Amino acid sequence: MFEKIKQKIQQSIENAIDLQQKKQAKLAEHYNDEIASKTQWSALKKGGTNFKTHKLVQQSSSVLKYQLSTGGLLFIGVFGLIGAGVMIAGLYVLFTTSEMSSLFLVLFGLIFFSVAVVMYLTMGKPIYLDRSIGMMYKGNNPPKLSGMQDENDNVYLNNIHAVQIIKEYVRSNKSSYYSYEINLVMKDATRVNVIDFGNYKQIKKDAKIISQFLVKPLWDSVELS
């Protein structure tokens, strides 16, 4: 029995690899690019949201910036408000009645509030594409140019070969949806994720703007799937 299960798992893996190879060959042929044949066409950043979390704004002729959208701020704000409200209620009950069970409310509220803070510090970190210094970086402080830092946060624009759009089917216990990501394909066929959210129309629009801004080709695997 275990041997049959092992064979089925192995077959599933082989089928997935074969499908991926066929997809890569199809896309490489379509874009007529050697780098496209070496590039991965699966999701780079697993998971994602089913709504628009960020918006792309042009700060100047040389700077594009991704920042939290209204939906993203509301999403984080709900967690923060629920957490703060429950925590305050728990503290009020604790100090007025000395009921120790209210500590559960305080802890529950603190967890929700902490999640909101962590989401803001991660999701809320702005992403800059800056031609004036030739880099993409995350955070409000431009990187020092005397040496490369975290390659996930800082990328030299002259190393970018193309802009890629990927679709991922996200399944959870409560819902299933598609999330879309914009990746930068480097000259060595590695990829760096820029953004990931569940609005293909907006992702497509943003990717076109980034592609034109960088003067790099746009590879959209969604329209070819």
PyMOL commands that set and color helices and strands:
alter all, ss='L'
color gray80, all
select helices_A, chain A and resi 2-31+34-38+70-97+102-123+157-159+200-214
alter helices_A, ss='H'
color red, helices_A
select strands_A, chain A and resi 54-60+63-68+127-130+135-138+154-156+160-171+176-186+191-197+218-220
alter strands_A, ss='S'
color yellow, strands_A
deselect
rebuild
show_as cartoon
